[in-house]
Amino acid sequence: MPTERGTARYNANPNFALCYDDNDNWPPRSPVAMWFDDTILDDFLKDWATVQKKLYAGEITQAEYFEWKIMWPEI
């Protein structure tokens, strides 16, 4: 269902903004962002992004990537 921007501000931080560059790598629609206020989840997502970059760069194998996923946070 289409959404419209509301005027109410919920838990708003005026110094916080999410920005993206509109380039050929984005899908036709604007990206969606999710906010998590959970330290463990934040840590996992940051670590996951780092390991994914290594996988895409060829620095680790698919097997090493899978091992990281099943062993996190132990590694």
C-alpha positions as CSV (number, residue, x, y, z in Angstrom):
1,M,0.0,0.0,0.0
2,P,1.4,3.5,-0.7
3,T,2.5,5.5,2.2
4,E,2.5,9.2,2.9
5,R,4.9,11.2,5.0
6,G,3.3,12.2,8.3
7,T,3.9,15.4,10.2
8,A,4.3,13.7,13.6
9,R,7.8,13.0,14.9
10,Y,8.3,9.9,17.0
11,N,11.6,9.4,18.9
12,A,13.1,11.9,16.5
13,N,16.7,13.0,16.7
14,P,17.1,16.2,14.7
15,N,20.9,15.5,14.3
16,F,20.3,12.1,12.7
17,A,19.8,11.6,9.0
18,L,20.0,8.7,6.6
19,C,21.2,9.6,3.2
20,Y,21.9,7.7,0.0
21,D,23.3,8.5,-3.4
22,D,20.9,7.9,-6.3
23,N,23.0,6.0,-8.8
24,D,22.7,3.1,-11.2
25,N,23.2,0.5,-8.4
26,W,20.0,1.3,-6.6
27,P,16.6,-0.3,-7.6
28,P,13.9,2.0,-9.1
29,R,12.4,2.7,-5.6
30,S,14.1,4.5,-2.7
31,P,15.9,2.2,-0.3
32,V,14.3,1.2,3.0
33,A,16.1,1.6,6.3
34,M,15.5,-0.2,9.6
35,W,16.6,1.1,13.0
36,F,17.6,-1.4,15.7
37,D,18.3,-0.3,19.3
38,D,20.1,-3.5,20.2
39,T,23.8,-3.7,20.8
40,I,24.2,-7.4,20.0
41,L,22.3,-7.0,16.7
42,D,24.2,-3.8,15.8
43,D,27.5,-5.7,16.5
44,F,26.4,-8.6,14.3
45,L,25.3,-6.5,11.4
46,K,28.6,-4.5,11.4
47,D,30.6,-7.7,11.6
48,W,28.5,-9.3,8.9
49,A,29.0,-6.3,6.5
50,T,32.7,-6.6,7.0
51,V,32.8,-10.3,6.3
52,Q,30.5,-9.9,3.3
53,K,32.9,-7.4,1.8
54,K,35.8,-9.8,2.3
55,L,33.7,-12.5,0.5
56,Y,32.9,-10.3,-2.4
57,A,36.5,-9.1,-2.7
58,G,37.7,-12.8,-2.8
59,E,39.6,-12.5,0.4
60,I,37.7,-15.4,1.9
61,T,35.9,-18.4,0.5
62,Q,32.2,-19.3,0.6
63,A,33.1,-22.0,3.1
64,E,34.9,-19.5,5.4
65,Y,32.0,-17.2,5.1
66,F,29.6,-19.9,6.1
67,E,31.8,-20.9,9.0
68,W,31.8,-17.3,10.2
69,K,28.0,-17.2,10.1
70,I,27.5,-20.3,12.2
71,M,30.3,-19.5,14.7
72,W,29.5,-15.8,15.3
73,P,30.2,-14.3,17.9
74,E,32.8,-16.9,18.9
75,I,35.1,-16.0,16.1
